[in-house]
Amino acid sequence: MKPDWDRLYSDETKFFPRLLQFGDVADPRFKYGINVNMEHSLYFWFPFSTGNKQIEPVTMANVAFSEDNIEGRPALILTLLNNNLKNLFDDLIGSLVLQTREQGNNATKFGFIALCNEWFELFNPLASQLSKAEIQGIFAEVYFLKYLLITSGSAFNEILGSWKGPFGKGHDFELGVNLFEIKSRMENIPLVHISSEYQLDFLNGQNLFLVVCEFANQPGDGISVGALILETASILRTQTNVNMTLFWAALGKVRLTFSNLNDYNEYLFTLKTVTSYNCINPDFPAIRRSTIPNAVRNVKYELALNVLSVFEQSDLTPFI
């Protein structure tokens, strides 16, 4: 569902707004287009109601949202104000169309507005800067996400839905009964920090793996987290009907958006090794919520990896 913006730029026979339907989606409720300012927009014609009250226009840092009569019918209009975010906007409008189509003919004006609201925070600039350690942790999770997309037989949307880490619930990845906790460390530091008694806990019937990404002290020809994120987004776009909202919303939860990725280009990472440990072995050294007194809370500790070689899991493919 790739919009053909060049066709709209070059077609001088049309008045503004210049509009096109999505070529691979036969849905008359949607068109994409450019306005007189050559700004990218998505148009949604909602079911007509005699009591319809036009919404007040909203203008944010990078997008605007309004309602107007287009082609003789009331339509909601989402407009991109920042040309640097064109790729993210393409992901946005593609996901909005797919999600609205999933609602069928029951899709309403306010349902579409609710979907847009889920995306708006991704277009707003964030004030606080992330530390290098935080970026390194995010890099490790996105690396594992990319690994799943390339290696797993699961659908892309299922893999995206399994990424729980940014939302602070459960384990970093929960793919069916297989759970993955992702940690990062610098070389020559054989410790990883476990931040709660829940991180290495699991239920009967579940498999839990600790995946540790080791980074070189000298990055060499390393890459930035932004480059890794864009590579992963490109993989996602190779399949149709992928809900890119899941990807960008997860990144938004860790305060990364398409508009601030370049802020962290100074941090380059060279991944040396990725080691996985099988945590369901009863001898695996872990403090688990299910095995400690209820009065003990907020447990934090460090694991020494140099004594865990007996628990290494050489191949994760049977579990993904």
Residue pairs with C-beta under 8 A, 6 or more apart in sequence:
1 22
1 24
1 25
1 94
1 97
1 98
1 240
2 90
3 20
3 22
3 32
3 40
3 90
3 93
4 20
4 23
5 34
5 40
5 86
7 20
8 14
8 18
8 20
8 33
8 34
9 34
9 38
11 18
16 34
16 35
16 36
17 33
17 34
17 35
17 36
17 41
17 43
17 70
18 33
18 34
19 31
19 32
19 33
19 43
19 70
19 71
20 31
20 32
20 33
21 27
21 28
21 30
21 31
22 30
22 31
22 32
22 97
24 240
25 97
25 101
27 97
27 101
28 45
29 44
29 45
29 46
29 100
29 107
30 42
30 43
30 44
30 45
30 97
30 100
31 42
31 43
32 40
32 41
32 42
32 43
32 93
33 40
33 41
33 43
34 40
34 41
35 41
35 79
39 79
39 80
39 81
40 79
40 80
40 86
40 89
41 77
41 78
41 79
41 80
42 77
42 78
42 92
42 93
42 96
42 97
43 70
43 75
43 76
43 77
44 75
44 76
44 77
44 78
44 96
44 100
44 112
45 70
45 73
45 74
45 75
46 74
46 75
46 76
46 107
46 108
46 109
46 112
47 105
47 108
47 109
48 73
48 74
49 109
52 74
52 109
54 67
54 74
55 65
55 66
55 67
55 76
55 113
57 64
57 65
57 66
57 67
58 64
58 65
58 66
59 81
60 81
60 120
60 123
60 124
61 81
61 82
61 123
61 124
61 125
62 80
62 81
62 82
62 85
62 123
62 124
62 125
62 259
63 78
63 79
63 80
63 81
63 82
63 89
63 120
63 123
64 77
64 78
64 79
64 81
65 76
65 77
65 78
65 79
65 113
65 116
65 120
66 76
66 77
66 79
67 74
67 75
67 76
67 77
68 74
68 75
68 77
69 75
70 77
76 109
76 112
76 113
76 116
78 92
78 93
78 96
78 116
80 86
80 89
82 123
82 259
84 259
85 123
85 258
85 259
87 233
87 258
88 122
88 123
88 248
88 257
88 258
88 259
91 233
91 237
91 244
91 245
91 247
91 248
92 119
92 122
92 244
92 245
92 248
94 244
95 119
95 243
95 244
95 245
96 112
96 115
96 116
96 119
98 241
98 243
99 115
99 243
99 245
100 107
100 111
100 112
100 115
101 107
103 111
118 245
118 249
119 245
119 248
119 249
121 252
122 248
122 249
122 251
122 252
122 257
122 258
123 257
123 259
124 257
125 257
125 259
125 260
126 255
126 257
126 260
128 255
129 263
130 138
130 254
130 255
130 256
130 264
132 267
134 254
135 225
135 264
135 267
136 184
136 215
136 267
136 269
137 182
137 183
137 184
138 225
138 251
138 254
138 256
139 184
139 213
139 225
139 228
139 269
140 182
140 183
140 184
140 213
141 163
141 165
141 166
141 172
141 182
142 225
142 228
142 229
142 232
143 213
143 228
143 271
143 274
144 172
144 173
144 180
144 182
144 211
144 213
145 159
145 160
145 163
145 173
145 232
146 228
146 231
146 232
146 235
148 154
148 159
148 162
148 173
148 175
148 320
149 156
149 159
149 232
149 235
149 236
150 235
151 316
151 317
151 320
152 159
152 175
152 320
153 320
154 162
154 175
154 320
156 236
156 239
156 242
157 241
157 242
157 243
157 246
158 175
159 175
160 236
160 242
160 243
160 246
160 247
160 250
161 246
162 173
162 174
162 175
163 172
163 173
163 246
163 250
164 170
164 171
164 172
164 173
164 174
165 171
165 172
165 173
165 182
165 250
166 250
166 251
166 253
166 254
167 250
167 253
168 253
170 179
171 179
171 180
171 181
171 199
171 208
172 180
172 181
172 182
173 179
173 180
173 182
174 180
175 319
175 320
177 205
177 206
177 207
178 206
178 207
178 209
178 319
178 320
179 202
179 206
179 207
179 208
179 209
180 208
180 209
180 211
181 199
181 200
181 208
181 209
181 210
181 211
181 279
182 211
182 213
183 192
183 193
183 210
183 211
183 212
183 213
184 212
184 213
184 214
184 215
185 191
185 192
185 212
185 213
185 214
185 215
185 305
186 214
186 215
186 216
186 217
187 214
187 215
187 216
187 217
187 272
188 217
190 304
190 305
190 306
191 302
191 303
191 304
191 305
192 210
192 212
192 302
192 303
192 305
193 300
193 301
193 302
194 200
194 286
194 287
194 300
194 301
194 302
194 303
195 300
196 298
196 299
196 300
197 287
197 288
197 289
197 292
197 296
197 297
197 298
197 299
198 289
200 208
200 210
200 279
200 284
200 286
200 287
200 288
201 208
201 286
201 288
201 289
201 290
202 208
202 279
202 280
202 288
206 280
207 278
207 280
207 319
208 278
208 279
208 280
209 276
209 277
209 278
209 279
209 313
209 316
209 319
210 276
210 277
210 279
210 303
211 274
211 275
211 276
211 277
211 316
212 274
212 275
212 276
212 277
212 305
213 271
213 273
213 274
214 271
214 272
214 273
214 274
214 275
215 269
215 270
215 271
215 272
216 222
216 270
216 271
216 272
218 270
219 268
219 269
219 270
220 270
221 270
222 268
222 269
222 270
223 268
223 269
224 261
224 264
224 265
224 266
224 267
224 268
224 269
225 256
225 261
225 264
225 267
225 269
226 261
226 262
226 264
226 265
229 251
229 256
229 261
230 261
232 247
233 244
233 247
236 242
236 244
236 247
237 244
248 257
248 258
251 257
256 264
275 305
275 312
276 312
276 313
276 314
276 316
277 284
277 308
277 311
277 312
277 313
278 284
278 311
278 312
278 313
279 286
279 311
281 311
283 311
284 308
284 311
285 303
285 308
286 303
287 299
287 301
292 299
